Amino acid sequence: MFLLKILKNKYFLTAIAIVTWLLFFDKNDVFTQWDLIQKCNKLEKERNYYIAEIESNKAQLNELKTNMKSLETFAREKYLMKKDNEDVYVFVTK
């Protein structure tokens, strides 16, 4: 009897209809918000990764600018540069 009274109440029905609309059919429904939160978290992780990479690259650049020995090592390993009286052998592993 009491349950039937509640179900016939127009305010209750209206509230249920609004909540249902907002949860499932609205442009900003729960599922869309969940996807946006997941994307935001992913982008935040990527941002932190790239900030760390930038700091690492800045440290390496500073090392290359200040230390001539590390600059020579970098040029030899990365760009296969050599002195005039040297030969360079490249070993390729498959």
C-alpha positions as CSV (number, residue, x, y, z in Angstrom):
1,M,0.0,0.0,0.0
2,F,2.7,2.4,1.0
3,L,4.9,1.4,-1.9
4,L,2.0,1.9,-4.3
5,K,1.5,5.4,-2.9
6,I,5.2,6.3,-3.5
7,L,5.1,4.9,-7.0
8,K,2.1,7.0,-7.9
9,N,3.7,10.2,-6.5
10,K,4.4,12.6,-9.4
11,Y,7.4,14.1,-7.7
12,F,9.0,10.7,-7.1
13,L,8.4,9.7,-10.8
14,T,9.7,13.0,-12.0
15,A,12.9,12.6,-9.8
16,I,13.4,9.1,-11.1
17,A,13.0,10.3,-14.7
18,I,15.5,13.1,-14.3
19,V,18.1,10.9,-12.6
20,T,17.7,8.3,-15.3
21,W,18.0,10.9,-18.0
22,L,21.2,12.4,-16.4
23,L,22.8,9.0,-15.8
24,F,22.2,7.4,-19.2
25,F,20.9,9.8,-21.9
26,D,22.5,13.2,-21.3
27,K,25.4,14.4,-23.3
28,N,27.5,14.4,-20.1
29,D,26.3,11.0,-18.8
30,V,28.2,8.8,-16.3
31,F,30.0,6.7,-18.9
32,T,31.2,9.7,-20.9
33,Q,32.6,11.2,-17.7
34,W,34.3,8.0,-16.8
35,D,36.0,7.9,-20.3
36,L,37.1,11.5,-19.9
37,I,38.6,10.8,-16.5
38,Q,40.5,7.8,-17.9
39,K,41.8,9.9,-20.8
40,C,42.8,12.7,-18.4
41,N,44.8,10.2,-16.2
42,K,46.5,8.8,-19.3
43,L,47.5,12.2,-20.5
44,E,48.8,13.2,-17.0
45,K,51.0,10.1,-17.0
46,E,52.3,11.0,-20.5
47,R,52.9,14.5,-19.3
48,N,55.0,13.3,-16.4
49,Y,56.9,11.0,-18.6
50,Y,57.8,13.8,-21.1
51,I,58.8,16.2,-18.3
52,A,61.2,13.5,-16.9
53,E,62.5,13.0,-20.4
54,I,63.1,16.7,-20.9
55,E,65.0,16.9,-17.6
56,S,67.1,13.9,-18.6
57,N,67.9,15.5,-22.0
58,K,68.8,18.8,-20.4
59,A,71.2,17.0,-18.1
60,Q,72.8,15.2,-21.0
61,L,73.0,18.4,-23.1
62,N,74.7,20.2,-20.2
63,E,77.1,17.3,-19.8
64,L,77.9,17.4,-23.5
65,K,78.5,21.2,-23.4
66,T,80.8,21.1,-20.4
67,N,82.7,17.8,-20.8
68,M,84.7,17.4,-24.0
69,K,85.4,13.7,-23.3
70,S,81.7,12.9,-23.1
71,L,81.1,14.9,-26.3
72,E,83.7,12.9,-28.1
73,T,82.2,9.6,-26.8
74,F,78.7,10.8,-27.9
75,A,79.9,11.7,-31.4
76,R,81.7,8.4,-31.8
77,E,78.9,6.2,-30.6
78,K,75.9,8.1,-32.1
79,Y,77.2,9.5,-35.3
80,L,80.1,7.1,-36.0
81,M,82.6,9.9,-36.2
82,K,86.3,9.2,-36.2
83,K,89.7,10.8,-36.1
84,D,91.7,11.0,-39.3
85,N,94.0,8.1,-38.5
86,E,91.3,5.7,-37.3
87,D,89.1,3.2,-38.9
88,V,85.5,2.5,-37.8
89,Y,84.1,-1.0,-37.8
90,V,80.3,-1.4,-37.2
91,F,79.1,-4.7,-36.0
92,V,75.4,-5.4,-36.8
93,T,73.7,-8.1,-34.8
94,K,70.6,-9.8,-36.1
